Amino acid sequence: MKYVIINGSPRKKNTWAIVKHIQSNLEATFEEIHLKDYNIPLCNGCYNCILKGEKYCPHFDKINTIMDKLKSADAFIIASPVYAMNVTAILKNFIDHTAYLYHRPEFFTKKALVVVSTAGAGQKKVAKYIDETLRHWGVNKVYKIAFACGAKESLETKDIDKTAIKFKKDVETAKMHSPKFGDIIFFNVWKAMAVGENPIETDKEFWINNDLINHDFSPDVKLGFFKKIFSKLMFNILKRVM
Ligand SMILES: Cc1cc2nc3c(=O)[nH]c(=O)nc-3n(C[C@H](O)[C@H](O)[C@H](O)COP(=O)(O)O)c2cc1C
């Protein structure tokens, strides 16, 4: 199994110590991406990625290097410390560069583990934000480790190990999980927009070329009967209101 790790901390300390510990549970191949070393300029809000296609991002070379690594992975580990009750600026800047994935999700067969460390507050909220981001990318299942370092002198590893082992087993089975209702709604928002009256052409091409417009969710992920009906219903409602 190959795991790509995105380290959103500008240093290799508390968050990285947790990631290192998790690695010892996974027995796999790892590719490390330390965002600090990529020097990605700030997203300048040009909208090119969304409207024209991600290749037109002025920082495409750097973003694409990371995207290629993510595409080649079985699973991701995304790590960040809490900075002012949010992710670090370098991770947020990277996430901003992935805004096109919210329109054109790609990672339906991937699983991810989110790792957040903090002095004392914000860890759950920040882990939830990264989880939501990954779900917008299409990621099938997200595990979370949110750790408060506080005055602790060493890592309390029991809960970390438990989650890491669950994550490992899940990645190895390659079993696809049924999406949440919220994921189905978002799938249909973008699908309805792509086939609506004035679609963004890049979105339309993506949804047609990947044959997603003929499915209730990614064909890689099975939907049960009720979720299928829910998805069809959502699409019909959204098509009318978009
Ligand atoms: C700029 C900055 C902002 C921070 N903001 C918070 C915060 O809002 N809440 C908190 O509990 N800890 C905060 N911290 C503490 C870090 O989240 C914590 O020490 C974390 O474990 C550092 O991880 P690292 O060693 O990977 O950088 C902040 C630290 C820095 C440097």
Ligand as a Chemical Component Dictionary entry (heavy atoms), coordinates in Angstrom:
data_LIG
# 
_chem_comp.id                   LIG 
_chem_comp.type                 NON-POLYMER 
_chem_comp.pdbx_formal_charge   0 
_chem_comp.three_letter_code    LIG 
# 
loop_
_chem_comp_atom.comp_id 
_chem_comp_atom.atom_id 
_chem_comp_atom.alt_atom_id 
_chem_comp_atom.type_symbol 
_chem_comp_atom.charge 
_chem_comp_atom.model_Cartn_x 
_chem_comp_atom.model_Cartn_y 
_chem_comp_atom.model_Cartn_z 
_chem_comp_atom.pdbx_ordinal 
LIG C1  C1  C 0 0.757  30.585 15.034 1  
LIG C2  C2  C 0 0.252  29.553 15.998 2  
LIG C3  C3  C 0 -1.099 29.528 16.317 3  
LIG C4  C4  C 0 -1.594 28.589 17.234 4  
LIG N1  N1  N 0 -2.917 28.597 17.527 5  
LIG C5  C5  C 0 -3.406 27.741 18.440 6  
LIG C6  C6  C 0 -4.789 27.759 18.803 7  
LIG O1  O1  O 0 -5.602 28.497 18.252 8  
LIG N2  N2  N 0 -5.216 26.900 19.745 9  
LIG C7  C7  C 0 -4.362 26.030 20.364 10 
LIG O2  O2  O 0 -4.796 25.314 21.252 11 
LIG N3  N3  N 0 -3.051 25.956 20.012 12 
LIG C8  C8  C 0 -2.567 26.797 19.078 13 
LIG N4  N4  N 0 -1.239 26.734 18.707 14 
LIG C9  C9  C 0 -0.374 25.649 19.243 15 
LIG C10 C10 C 0 -0.155 24.529 18.219 16 
LIG O3  O3  O 0 -1.371 24.119 17.624 17 
LIG C11 C11 C 0 0.454  23.289 18.869 18 
LIG O4  O4  O 0 1.587  23.612 19.606 19 
LIG C12 C12 C 0 0.778  22.244 17.831 20 
LIG O5  O5  O 0 0.930  20.994 18.453 21 
LIG C13 C13 C 0 2.037  22.582 17.040 22 
LIG O6  O6  O 0 2.266  21.584 16.080 23 
LIG P1  P1  P 0 3.648  21.460 15.287 24 
LIG O7  O7  O 0 4.676  21.119 16.311 25 
LIG O8  O8  O 0 3.438  20.389 14.290 26 
LIG O9  O9  O 0 3.909  22.791 14.666 27 
LIG C14 C14 C 0 -0.715 27.654 17.824 28 
LIG C15 C15 C 0 0.658  27.682 17.494 29 
LIG C16 C16 C 0 1.128  28.618 16.583 30 
LIG C17 C17 C 0 2.597  28.624 16.215 31 
# 
loop_
_chem_comp_bond.comp_id 
_chem_comp_bond.atom_id_1 
_chem_comp_bond.atom_id_2 
_chem_comp_bond.value_order 
_chem_comp_bond.pdbx_ordinal 
LIG C1  C2  SING 1  
LIG C2  C3  SING 2  
LIG C2  C16 DOUB 3  
LIG C3  C4  DOUB 4  
LIG C4  N1  SING 5  
LIG C4  C14 SING 6  
LIG N1  C5  DOUB 7  
LIG C5  C6  SING 8  
LIG C5  C8  SING 9  
LIG C6  O1  DOUB 10 
LIG C6  N2  SING 11 
LIG N2  C7  SING 12 
LIG C7  O2  DOUB 13 
LIG C7  N3  SING 14 
LIG N3  C8  DOUB 15 
LIG C8  N4  SING 16 
LIG N4  C9  SING 17 
LIG N4  C14 SING 18 
LIG C9  C10 SING 19 
LIG C10 O3  SING 20 
LIG C10 C11 SING 21 
LIG C11 O4  SING 22 
LIG C11 C12 SING 23 
LIG C12 O5  SING 24 
LIG C12 C13 SING 25 
LIG C13 O6  SING 26 
LIG O6  P1  SING 27 
LIG P1  O7  DOUB 28 
LIG P1  O8  SING 29 
LIG P1  O9  SING 30 
LIG C14 C15 DOUB 31 
LIG C15 C16 SING 32 
LIG C16 C17 SING 33 
# 
